[in-house]
Amino acid sequence: MNCPLPSQESCICDPGYILSAGEYRCVPPVGCGCYHSGRYRQAGETFWHGEECQFLCVCDGITGNVHCTPSSCSEVEVCHVLDGEYGCHPRPHARCSASGDPHYMSFDKSYFDFQGTCRYVLATVCNDTTGLPHFQVDARNEAWHGLPVSITVEIFVNVSGHLVHMSRDMNRWFTVEVIKHYR
């Protein structure tokens, strides 16, 4: 027998069945769910718990209890809500590029050409909440043979105080220099 309304205080199940917490229906004893932190979980359901996914929990459908064990996300995962599910999810990633006379693709996949002749920041960390180490990628463009076209002549990549400097020489080859800045 199933309970027609959640507001009923009593419900009697047929022999061999018990009332499932949160579902207000009679189920076999192995089909019970669990309540954990105010939320109903299905029998056998695994889920993450803790501010930074410190515990991996499972609902025991026989006892109605939740068992949690210490755990954590892997290095390629981050703990957050994705599509309504809290847990360890792959770290988000994006790509940007600069090529040619300069053709750019931004992280949101917008394409554009830009013929400026200065030093520009191509990518950097905007704030400390990303969990990324500090980095910045700059490019310096120059006019090409007096034409209204510019070319990239230097690239600067700085990651946590390590600077890689690439520059174009007159033979169209790039020179790479690695510099360590001590703090």
N, CA, C and O of each residue as an XYZ file, in Angstrom:
732
protein
N       0.842     -1.173      0.000
C       0.000      0.000      0.000
C       0.888      1.236      0.000
O       1.914      1.258      0.680
N       0.512      2.250     -0.743
C       1.229      3.516     -0.760
C       0.425      4.564     -0.021
O      -0.804      4.512      0.002
N       1.113      5.510      0.580
C       0.439      6.599      1.281
C       0.050      7.654      0.260
O       0.907      8.109     -0.498
N      -1.202      8.055      0.215
C      -1.637      9.013     -0.795
C      -1.120     10.428     -0.577
O      -0.913     11.144     -1.557
N      -0.906     10.858      0.635
C      -0.501     12.233      0.892
C       0.651     12.274      1.891
O       0.636     11.534      2.875
N       1.643     13.123      1.654
C       2.750     13.248      2.604
C       2.318     13.756      3.966
O       3.028     13.542      4.948
N       1.178     14.421      4.055
C       0.756     15.007      5.319
C       0.148     13.970      6.262
O      -0.068     14.265      7.437
N      -0.133     12.764      5.770
C      -0.691     11.748      6.657
C       0.356     11.337      7.679
O       1.541     11.225      7.365
N      -0.093     11.117      8.896
C       0.849     10.783      9.958
C       1.095      9.302     10.053
O       2.123      8.894     10.593
N       0.209      8.487      9.559
C       0.415      7.042      9.677
C       0.134      6.384      8.343
O      -0.720      6.811      7.565
N       0.884      5.333      8.117
C       0.724      4.568      6.899
C       1.126      3.149      7.251
O       2.133      2.936      7.926
N       0.369      2.205      6.810
C       0.679      0.809      7.086
C       0.990      0.136      5.762
O       0.186      0.156      4.830
N       2.174     -0.462      5.698
C       2.604     -1.151      4.485
C       2.265     -2.629      4.591
O       2.138     -3.174      5.687
N       2.123     -3.260      3.451
C       1.911     -4.710      3.404
C       3.108     -5.425      4.018
O       4.204     -4.865      4.054
N       2.919     -6.649      4.499
C       4.039     -7.404      5.072
C       5.186     -7.518      4.045
O       4.956     -7.745      2.857
N       6.416     -7.355      4.537
C       7.584     -7.428      3.669
C       7.974     -6.095      3.054
O       8.970     -6.012      2.336
N       7.191     -5.041      3.331
C       7.487     -3.702      2.801
C       7.575     -2.724      3.949
O       7.000     -2.937      5.016
N       8.308     -1.642      3.715
C       8.410     -0.570      4.705
C       8.204      0.769      4.009
O       8.305      0.884      2.788
N       7.913      1.769      4.823
C       7.675      3.105      4.284
C       9.007      3.767      3.946
O       9.880      3.884      4.806
N       9.162      4.191      2.719
C      10.390      4.847      2.278
C      10.382      6.294      2.732
O       9.440      7.038      2.460
N      11.441      6.687      3.427
C      11.555      8.059      3.914
C      11.573      9.023      2.742
O      12.358      8.852      1.810
N      10.725     10.021      2.777
C      10.729     11.068      1.767
C       9.879     10.773      0.553
O       9.462     11.702     -0.139
N       9.610      9.521      0.272
C       8.827      9.197     -0.933
C       7.376      8.885     -0.614
O       6.530      8.925     -1.508
N       7.063      8.571      0.657
C       5.722      8.250      1.099
C       5.118      7.127      0.260
O       3.982      7.201     -0.207
N       5.932      6.087      0.092
C       5.439      4.892     -0.579
C       6.103      3.685      0.066
O       7.170      3.805      0.669
N       5.477      2.530     -0.059
C       6.003      1.312      0.521
C       6.957      0.657     -0.467
O       6.671      0.538     -1.659
N       8.095      0.238      0.063
C       9.139     -0.348     -0.780
C       9.711     -1.563     -0.070
O       9.554     -1.708      1.142
N      10.385     -2.451     -0.831
C      11.095     -3.544     -0.157
C      12.190     -2.949      0.723
O      12.669     -1.853      0.431
N      12.604     -3.634      1.793
C      13.589     -3.058      2.715
C      14.889     -2.609      2.043
O      15.534     -1.686      2.540
N      15.288     -3.222      0.948
C      16.526     -2.805      0.289
C      16.317     -1.579     -0.579
O      17.285     -1.070     -1.142
N      15.114     -1.092     -0.709
C      14.847      0.052     -1.571
C      14.642      1.364     -0.851
O      14.235      2.353     -1.462
N      14.921      1.387      0.454
C      14.710      2.615      1.208
C      15.756      3.657      0.858
O      16.879      3.340      0.467
N      15.366      4.862      1.005
C      16.302      5.960      0.818
C      16.764      6.490      2.148
O      16.496      5.899      3.194
N      17.467      7.620      2.109
C      18.024      8.235      3.314
C      17.785      9.742      3.265
O      17.698     10.343      2.194
N      17.682     10.326      4.442
C      17.698     11.782      4.549
C      19.086     12.181      5.033
O      19.604     11.613      5.994
N      19.679     13.155      4.366
C      20.988     13.651      4.782
C      21.046     15.145      4.514
O      20.849     15.587      3.382
N      21.311     15.913      5.541
C      21.386     17.378      5.451
C      20.139     17.962      4.805
O      20.225     18.869      3.977
N      18.971     17.434      5.192
C      17.703     17.962      4.709
C      17.322     17.557      3.303
O      16.364     18.094      2.746
N      18.052     16.618      2.712
C      17.752     16.200      1.341
C      17.597     14.686      1.291
O      18.362     13.949      1.914
N      16.597     14.233      0.542
C      16.371     12.797      0.375
C      17.336     12.230     -0.659
O      17.549     12.833     -1.712
N      17.918     11.077     -0.361
C      18.829     10.382     -1.279
C      18.283      8.986     -1.553
O      17.763      8.327     -0.653
N      18.403      8.542     -2.794
C      17.961      7.203     -3.187
C      18.898      6.148     -2.596
O      20.064      6.432     -2.321
N      18.388      4.941     -2.405
C      19.211      3.831     -1.930
C      20.359      3.608     -2.909
O      20.149      3.530     -4.119
N      21.579      3.504     -2.372
C      22.749      3.275     -3.203
C      23.336      4.530     -3.828
O      24.395      4.469     -4.453
N      22.672      5.657     -3.672
C      23.161      6.905     -4.272
C      24.439      7.360     -3.580
O      24.514      7.396     -2.352
N      25.443      7.708     -4.383
C      26.663      8.290     -3.834
C      26.645      9.786     -4.113
O      26.140     10.236     -5.142
N      27.201     10.541     -3.184
C      27.208     11.995     -3.333
C      28.334     12.576     -2.492
O      28.816     11.950     -1.548
N      28.744     13.792     -2.857
C      29.803     14.499     -2.151
C      29.204     15.350     -1.041
O      28.083     15.844     -1.155
N      29.978     15.516      0.047
C      29.532     16.332      1.177
C      30.737     17.097      1.726
O      31.868     16.620      1.644
N      30.494     18.277      2.281
C      31.544     19.112      2.848
C      31.771     20.329      1.978
O      31.459     20.316      0.787
N      32.314     21.385      2.571
C      32.506     22.642      1.844
C      33.408     22.497      0.626
O      33.220     23.197     -0.370
N      34.381     21.600      0.693
C      35.311     21.393     -0.425
C      35.331     19.930     -0.848
O      36.382     19.403     -1.214
N      34.165     19.266     -0.800
C      34.044     17.849     -1.182
C      35.018     16.991     -0.369
O      35.787     16.213     -0.935
N      34.981     17.136      0.966
C      35.880     16.369      1.819
C      35.398     14.946      2.076
O      36.171     14.109      2.543
N      34.122     14.658      1.776
C      33.580     13.335      2.067
C      32.790     12.809      0.870
O      32.047     13.547      0.224
N      32.966     11.535      0.593
C      32.157     10.840     -0.400
C      31.205      9.949      0.390
O      31.639      9.104      1.173
N      29.907     10.143      0.181
C      28.889      9.476      0.987
C      28.052      8.544      0.124
O      27.950      8.719     -1.090
N      27.453      7.543      0.779
C      26.551      6.623      0.094
C      25.367      6.350      1.017
O      25.520      6.221      2.232
N      24.193      6.267      0.415
C      22.970      5.965      1.158
C      22.810      4.447      1.237
O      22.744      3.776      0.207
N      22.748      3.906      2.448
C      22.525      2.479      2.673
C      21.018      2.237      2.656
O      20.309      2.640      3.578
N      20.536      1.585      1.613
C      19.101      1.373      1.435
C      18.485      0.416      2.427
O      17.263      0.403      2.579
N      19.277     -0.382      3.104
C      18.737     -1.327      4.080
C      18.546     -0.649      5.434
O      17.507     -0.815      6.072
N      19.549      0.114      5.871
C      19.465      0.743      7.192
C      18.860      2.140      7.144
O      18.372      2.640      8.157
N      18.888      2.772      5.975
C      18.416      4.149      5.878
C      19.445      5.153      6.366
O      19.135      6.333      6.528
N      20.667      4.693      6.603
C      21.733      5.566      7.091
C      22.676      5.948      5.958
O      22.834      5.217      4.981
N      23.294      7.104      6.116
C      24.300      7.570      5.166
C      25.673      7.304      5.769
O      25.922      7.628      6.930
N      26.564      6.711      4.974
C      27.937      6.443      5.406
C      28.860      7.307      4.563
O      28.817      7.256      3.333
N      29.699      8.104      5.229
C      30.621      9.010      4.537
C      32.056      8.624      4.872
O      32.365      8.278      6.012
N      32.924      8.685      3.877
C      34.338      8.436      4.074
C      35.125      9.643      3.589
O      34.747     10.275      2.602
N      36.230      9.973      4.281
C      37.057     11.097      3.834
C      37.534     10.860      2.395
O      37.954      9.760      2.038
N      37.461     11.893      1.601
C      37.875     11.808      0.204
C      38.155     13.215     -0.288
O      38.019     14.180      0.464
N      38.543     13.332     -1.539
C      38.758     14.654     -2.121
C      38.750     14.531     -3.644
O      38.827     13.436     -4.200
N      38.656     15.674     -4.292
C      38.690     15.706     -5.747
C      40.124     15.430     -6.215
O      41.083     15.677     -5.484
N      40.254     14.921     -7.428
C      41.583     14.702     -7.990
C      42.174     16.044     -8.428
O      41.486     17.064     -8.402
N      43.429     16.043     -8.824
C      44.099     17.277     -9.237
C      43.477     17.891    -10.491
O      43.611     19.094    -10.719
N      42.806     17.087    -11.297
C      42.213     17.616    -12.529
C      40.736     17.946    -12.336
O      40.020     18.204    -13.303
N      40.285     17.937    -11.078
C      38.895     18.252    -10.770
C      38.812     19.410     -9.789
O      39.783     19.755     -9.115
N      37.625     19.998     -9.729
C      37.363     21.071     -8.780
C      35.984     20.822     -8.178
O      35.092     20.307     -8.852
N      35.809     21.191     -6.899
C      34.550     20.973     -6.194
C      33.641     22.184     -6.403
O      33.972     23.291     -5.980
N      32.501     21.976     -7.052
C      31.523     23.042     -7.230
C      30.218     22.436     -7.747
O      30.130     21.231     -7.983
N      29.217     23.280     -7.917
C      27.922     22.844     -8.438
C      27.956     22.972     -9.961
O      28.284     24.032    -10.493
N      27.616     21.891    -10.655
C      27.540     21.885    -12.112
C      26.257     21.191    -12.512
O      26.022     20.046    -12.125
N      25.430     21.868    -13.276
C      24.125     21.327    -13.699
C      23.303     20.849    -12.501
O      22.630     19.821    -12.566
N      23.370     21.615    -11.402
C      22.572     21.309    -10.220
C      23.156     20.243     -9.320
O      22.565     19.937     -8.284
N      24.294     19.662     -9.673
C      24.908     18.610     -8.864
C      26.194     19.112     -8.220
O      27.119     19.549     -8.904
N      26.235     19.043     -6.900
C      27.420     19.425     -6.137
C      28.394     18.254     -6.144
O      28.004     17.116     -5.885
N      29.647     18.530     -6.436
C      30.627     17.453     -6.398
C      31.900     17.805     -7.129
O      32.154     18.966     -7.450
N      32.702     16.774     -7.390
C      33.968     16.918     -8.100
C      33.695     16.849     -9.599
O      33.163     15.857    -10.097
N      34.053     17.883    -10.292
C      33.827     17.956    -11.742
C      35.137     18.344    -12.418
O      35.980     18.988    -11.792
N      35.328     17.967    -13.685
C      36.570     18.336    -14.378
C      36.782     19.846    -14.332
O      35.843     20.632    -14.462
N      38.055     20.227    -14.141
C      38.388     21.655    -14.125
C      37.999     22.267    -15.461
O      38.298     21.713    -16.519
N      37.328     23.416    -15.404
C      36.997     24.075    -16.670
C      38.268     24.555    -17.363
O      39.245     24.914    -16.705
N      38.250     24.560    -18.659
C      39.403     25.045    -19.407
C      38.925     25.749    -20.667
O      37.821     25.516    -21.159
N      39.774     26.598    -21.160
C      39.481     27.333    -22.389
C      40.794     27.618    -23.085
O      41.861     27.483    -22.486
N      40.724     28.008    -24.334
C      41.924     28.257    -25.129
C      41.775     29.579    -25.859
O      40.697     29.918    -26.349
N      42.873     30.319    -25.925
C      42.926     31.504    -26.761
C      44.168     31.377    -27.632
O      45.078     30.613    -27.309
N      44.211     32.118    -28.731
C      45.383     32.032    -29.608
C      45.598     33.344    -30.339
O      44.681     34.145    -30.523
N      46.854     33.534    -30.753
C      47.241     34.670    -31.579
C      48.180     34.122    -32.644
O      49.129     33.402    -32.334
N      47.913     34.465    -33.896
C      48.759     33.948    -34.974
C      48.687     34.884    -36.175
O      47.809     35.741    -36.275
N      49.644     34.689    -37.083
C      49.626     35.449    -38.328
C      49.888     36.918    -38.116
O      50.736     37.299    -37.310
N      49.156     37.745    -38.844
C      49.417     39.198    -38.840
C      48.331     39.930    -38.065
O      47.468     40.515    -38.719
N      48.292     39.953    -36.893
C      47.809     39.054    -35.864
C      46.311     38.745    -35.969
O      45.460     39.632    -36.032
N      46.046     37.470    -35.983
C      44.680     36.934    -35.915
C      44.506     36.403    -34.493
O      45.356     35.669    -33.989
N      43.409     36.775    -33.858
C      43.184     36.391    -32.473
C      41.907     35.568    -32.341
O      40.924     35.783    -33.050
N      41.957     34.617    -31.407
C      40.753     33.915    -30.973
C      40.736     34.049    -29.455
O      41.690     33.656    -28.784
N      39.647     34.605    -28.909
C      39.555     34.814    -27.465
C      39.052     33.545    -26.781
O      38.647     32.590    -27.443
N      39.084     33.547    -25.444
C      38.651     32.377    -24.681
C      37.201     31.998    -24.979
O      36.838     30.827    -24.869
N      36.371     32.966    -25.354
C      34.979     32.656    -25.690
C      34.799     32.348    -27.174
O      33.681     32.380    -27.688
N      35.908     32.049    -27.859
C      35.924     31.637    -29.270
C      35.495     32.738    -30.242
O      35.010     32.443    -31.334
N      35.670     33.998    -29.853
C      35.446     35.112    -30.774
C      36.720     35.305    -31.597
O      37.824     35.273    -31.054
N      36.563     35.504    -32.901
C      37.698     35.702    -33.802
C      37.756     37.156    -34.240
O      36.727     37.765    -34.534
N      38.974     37.717    -34.284
C      39.135     39.081    -34.767
C      40.583     39.301    -35.173
O      41.476     38.563    -34.755
N      40.808     40.320    -35.992
C      42.145     40.750    -36.379
C      42.383     42.104    -35.734
O      41.466     42.913    -35.594
N      43.625     42.336    -35.346
C      43.944     43.592    -34.692
C      45.337     44.009    -35.141
O      46.298     43.262    -34.957
N      45.452     45.175    -35.719
C      46.715     45.623    -36.312
C      47.446     46.651    -35.452
O      48.216     47.451    -35.983
N      47.225     46.649    -34.151
C      47.896     47.595    -33.269
C      49.395     47.344    -33.189
O      49.864     46.249    -33.496
N      50.142     48.360    -32.778
C      51.610     48.276    -32.721
C      52.122     48.643    -31.330
O      52.948     49.546    -31.190
N      51.646     47.964    -30.326
C      52.083     48.168    -28.946
C      52.322     46.808    -28.296
O      52.326     45.777    -28.968
N      52.519     46.823    -26.991
C      52.596     45.588    -26.212
C      51.237     45.381    -25.572
O      50.685     46.302    -24.970
N      50.688     44.166    -25.699
C      49.336     43.870    -25.253
C      49.322     42.656    -24.333
O      50.100     41.720    -24.517
N      48.444     42.676    -23.354
C      48.227     41.506    -22.500
C      47.252     40.592    -23.235
O      46.126     40.987    -23.537
N      47.691     39.376    -23.519
C      46.819     38.408    -24.196
C      46.001     37.592    -23.201
O      44.838     37.280    -23.455
N      46.616     37.244    -22.061
C      45.908     36.455    -21.045
C      46.579     36.675    -19.695
O      47.799     36.812    -19.610
N      45.764     36.705    -18.642
C      46.285     36.834    -17.285
C      45.219     36.362    -16.308
O      44.062     36.187    -16.690
N      45.596     36.154    -15.058
C      44.662     35.800    -13.998
C      44.037     37.093    -13.491
O      44.749     38.032    -13.134
N      42.713     37.144    -13.458
C      42.023     38.369    -13.048
C      41.907     38.515    -11.530
O      41.918     39.629    -11.007
N      41.795     37.383    -10.825
C      41.672     37.451     -9.368
C      42.200     36.157     -8.765
O      42.493     35.202     -9.484
N      42.317     36.132     -7.448
C      42.897     34.981     -6.764
C      41.906     33.862     -6.498
O      42.296     32.838     -5.939
N      40.646     34.010     -6.873
C      39.649     32.986     -6.569
C      39.655     31.834     -7.569
O      38.928     30.859     -7.379
N      40.456     31.923     -8.625
C      40.474     30.860     -9.628
C      41.279     29.648     -9.192
O      41.076     28.554     -9.719
N      42.194     29.821     -8.234
C      43.055     28.734     -7.824
C      44.240     28.537     -8.762
O      45.059     27.645     -8.541
N      44.339     29.348     -9.794
C      45.454     29.253    -10.730
C      46.662     30.011    -10.200
O      46.503     30.994     -9.476
N      47.877     29.567    -10.553
C      49.041     30.376    -10.200
C      49.019     31.651    -11.035
O      48.394     31.697    -12.095
N      49.710     32.692    -10.546
C      49.745     33.928    -11.324
C      50.446     33.667    -12.653
O      51.507     33.044    -12.692
N      49.851     34.144    -13.732
C      50.497     34.081    -15.038
C      50.038     35.257    -15.870
O      48.975     35.831    -15.630
N      50.849     35.609    -16.849
C      50.477     36.648    -17.804
C      51.210     36.370    -19.105
O      52.390     36.022    -19.109
N      50.493     36.528    -20.204
C      51.072     36.371    -21.540
C      50.889     37.697    -22.269
O      49.766     38.169    -22.446
N      52.012     38.295    -22.692
C      51.997     39.562    -23.429
C      52.565     39.331    -24.824
O      53.370     38.425    -25.040
N      52.135     40.162    -25.762
C      52.699     40.160    -27.117
C      53.008     41.603    -27.498
O      52.266     42.522    -27.151
N      54.116     41.791    -28.219
C      54.452     43.119    -28.726
C      54.435     43.052    -30.244
O      55.104     42.216    -30.852
N      53.662     43.943    -30.843
C      53.511     43.990    -32.296
C      54.212     45.221    -32.857
O      54.303     46.258    -32.201
N      54.704     45.084    -34.080
C      55.301     46.205    -34.812
C      54.684     46.265    -36.202
O      54.188     45.269    -36.729
N      54.729     47.452    -36.776
C      54.273     47.610    -38.169
C      55.203     46.793    -39.069
O      56.390     46.642    -38.780
N      54.649     46.275    -40.150
C      55.433     45.429    -41.057
C      55.756     46.199    -42.333
O      54.883     46.438    -43.167
N      57.019     46.581    -42.472
C      57.529     47.262    -43.667
C      56.700     48.488    -44.056
O      56.490     48.742    -45.242
N      56.231     49.243    -43.072
C      55.493     50.472    -43.352
C      54.079     50.249    -43.862
O      53.401     51.216    -44.211
N      53.618     49.024    -43.916
C      52.253     48.712    -44.365
C      51.280     48.837    -43.194
O      51.699     48.845    -42.037
N      49.979     48.934    -43.493
C      48.995     49.012    -42.400
C      48.719     47.626    -41.793
O      47.583     47.293    -41.455
N      49.768     46.846    -41.667
C      49.685     45.497    -41.109
C      50.736     45.399    -40.018
O      51.833     45.937    -40.167
N      50.420     44.725    -38.935
C      51.421     44.536    -37.885
C      51.736     43.052    -37.742
O      50.954     42.185    -38.130
N      52.918     42.790    -37.166
C      53.320     41.417    -36.901
C      53.791     41.332    -35.454
O      54.233     42.327    -34.879
N      53.694     40.156    -34.877
C      54.157     39.944    -33.517
C      55.658     39.732    -33.549
O      56.154     38.864    -34.268
N      56.395     40.539    -32.755
C      57.855     40.434    -32.737
C      58.392     39.933    -31.396
O      59.541     39.499    -31.313
N      57.563     39.990    -30.340
C      57.999     39.480    -29.043
C      56.809     38.881    -28.301
O      55.680     39.362    -28.394
N      57.104     37.814    -27.563
C      56.119     37.187    -26.677
C      56.765     37.082    -25.301
O      57.927     36.691    -25.184
N      56.010     37.431    -24.259
C      56.472     37.351    -22.881
C      55.493     36.461    -22.120
O      54.297     36.748    -22.078
N      55.995     35.386    -21.521
C      55.163     34.492    -20.719
C      55.734     34.486    -19.310
O      56.874     34.070    -19.101
N      54.943     34.948    -18.339
C      55.372     35.009    -16.950
C      54.460     34.099    -16.137
O      53.254     34.333    -16.058
N      55.035     33.062    -15.532
C      54.278     32.154    -14.662
C      54.988     32.091    -13.319
O      56.097     31.569    -13.205
N      54.330     32.626    -12.317
C      54.855     32.617    -10.945
C      56.295     33.111    -10.857
O      57.107     32.522    -10.144
N      56.617     34.176    -11.569
C      57.946     34.763    -11.500
C      58.957     34.185    -12.470
O      60.096     34.650    -12.514
N      58.577     33.195    -13.239
C      59.451     32.638    -14.276
C      59.048     33.290    -15.597
O      57.899     33.170    -16.022
N      59.970     33.969    -16.235
C      59.678     34.692    -17.467
C      60.329     33.994    -18.659
O      61.532     33.731    -18.661
N      59.524     33.703    -19.657
C      60.027     33.203    -20.934
C      59.818     34.314    -21.941
O      58.695     34.779    -22.139
N      60.915     34.747    -22.587
C      60.865     35.844    -23.542
C      61.259     35.301    -24.913
O      62.356     34.768    -25.083
N      60.372     35.436    -25.880
C      60.648     34.991    -27.244
C      60.628     36.219    -28.142
O      59.699     37.025    -28.083
N      61.669     36.358    -28.983
C      61.727     37.528    -29.850
C      62.138     37.124    -31.265
O      62.823     36.122    -31.468
N      61.708     37.919    -32.227
C      61.969     37.675    -33.644
C      63.237     38.435    -34.020
O      63.391     39.611    -33.689
N      64.135     37.753    -34.710
C      65.304     38.477    -35.199
C      65.099     38.790    -36.682
O      64.046     38.493    -37.246
N      66.097     39.381    -37.295
C      65.969     39.828    -38.683
C      65.809     38.678    -39.676
O      65.334     38.898    -40.791
N      66.191     37.465    -39.302
C      66.073     36.313    -40.199
C      64.769     35.550    -39.996
O      64.627     34.421    -40.466
N      63.824     36.159    -39.302
C      62.520     35.572    -39.020
C      62.586     34.366    -38.090
O      61.661     33.555    -38.072
N      63.650     34.236    -37.329
C      63.760     33.191    -36.336
C      63.417     33.781    -34.984
O      63.608     34.975    -34.757
N      62.921     32.965    -34.102
C      62.626     33.428    -32.753
C      63.734     32.996    -31.815
O      64.233     31.875    -31.907
N      64.121     33.890    -30.909
C      65.081     33.607    -29.850
C      64.270     33.422    -28.578
O      63.353     34.196    -28.303
N      64.605     32.398    -27.804
C      63.895     32.137    -26.551
C      64.850     32.338    -25.395
O      65.957     31.800    -25.398
N      64.428     33.112    -24.400
C      65.229     33.384    -23.216
C      64.362     33.092    -21.998
O      63.224     33.554    -21.921
N      64.888     32.333    -21.052
C      64.150     32.016    -19.828
C      64.824     32.744    -18.681
O      66.031     32.613    -18.477
N      64.038     33.518    -17.925
C      64.555     34.346    -16.837
C      63.777     34.009    -15.581
O      62.549     33.928    -15.622
N      64.471     33.810    -14.454
C      63.810     33.557    -13.184
C      63.871     34.828    -12.352
O      64.960     35.339    -12.090
N      62.732     35.345    -11.934
C      62.659     36.505    -11.064
C      62.485     35.994     -9.629
O      61.553     35.244     -9.341
N      63.372     36.397     -8.751
C      63.272     35.985     -7.357
C      62.513     37.051     -6.591
O      62.714     38.248     -6.796
N      61.654     36.608     -5.722
C      60.851     37.540     -4.924
C      61.419     37.697     -3.548
O      60.873     38.443     -2.736
